[in-house]
Amino acid sequence: MAIIIGFLFWGIILAWAYFWVVMFVSMMLFGPKDLPWEYDKAIWGVLFIALAPMAPFAFWMFKDAYRGAIESERLSKILKAKTS
């Protein structure tokens, strides 16, 4: 039983570490024009290190919401251009 719990524990730790690395690399791949403010990448970098357990999840939600907002804005401009 202890072996199963050990495997489960380390499996969860490794899955979280993989998710952390994927989200950190995703954040680092954002270009200067992809984030709303000038120092966002530095702020996210500090958050990833200081709040390691929560930062990947926060960035995941931020990334989806921000990319959705950008896409919505782009589609709005296209629609306005077609109707004008």
C-alpha positions in Angstrom: 0.0 0.0 0.0 2.8 2.4 0.8 4.4 1.8 -2.6 1.1 2.7 -4.3 0.8 5.9 -2.2 4.5 6.7 -3.0 4.0 6.3 -6.8 0.8 8.3 -6.6 2.6 11.1 -4.7 5.5 11.2 -7.1 3.2 11.0 -10.1 1.4 14.1 -8.9 4.6 15.9 -8.2 6.0 15.1 -11.6 2.8 16.1 -13.4 2.8 19.4 -11.6 6.5 20.0 -12.4 5.8 19.3 -16.0 2.8 21.7 -16.0 5.0 24.3 -14.3 7.7 24.0 -16.9 5.2 24.1 -19.8 3.5 27.2 -18.5 6.8 28.9 -17.7 8.1 28.2 -21.3 4.7 29.4 -22.7 5.1 32.7 -20.7 8.7 33.1 -21.9 7.6 32.7 -25.5 5.2 35.6 -25.3 6.6 38.5 -27.3 6.7 42.1 -26.2 3.5 42.9 -28.0 1.7 39.9 -26.7 1.3 41.2 -23.1 -0.6 44.3 -22.1 2.1 46.1 -20.1 5.8 46.6 -20.5 7.0 44.6 -17.4 4.5 41.8 -17.5 7.0 39.1 -18.4 9.3 40.1 -15.4 6.3 40.2 -13.1 5.1 36.7 -14.2 8.7 35.4 -13.8 8.8 36.6 -10.2 5.4 35.1 -9.6 6.4 31.8 -11.1 9.4 31.6 -8.6 7.8 33.1 -5.5 4.4 31.5 -5.8 5.4 28.3 -7.6 2.5 26.1 -6.6 -0.2 28.6 -7.8 1.5 30.6 -10.6 1.1 28.1 -13.5 -2.6 27.9 -12.9 -2.9 31.7 -12.6 -1.0 32.1 -15.8 -3.0 29.4 -17.6 -6.2 31.3 -16.8 -4.7 34.7 -17.7 -3.3 33.4 -21.0 -6.7 32.0 -22.1 -8.6 35.1 -21.0 -6.1 37.5 -22.6 -5.8 35.7 -25.8 -9.6 35.5 -26.0 -9.9 39.3 -25.5 -7.3 39.9 -28.2 -9.1 37.6 -30.6 -12.4 39.3 -29.8 -10.9 42.7 -30.4 -9.4 41.6 -33.7 -12.7 40.2 -34.9 -14.5 43.4 -33.9 -12.1 45.4 -36.0 -12.7 43.1 -39.0 -16.4 43.4 -38.5 -16.3 47.2 -38.3 -14.2 47.3 -41.5 -16.7 45.2 -43.4 -19.7 47.2 -42.3 -18.1 50.5 -43.1 
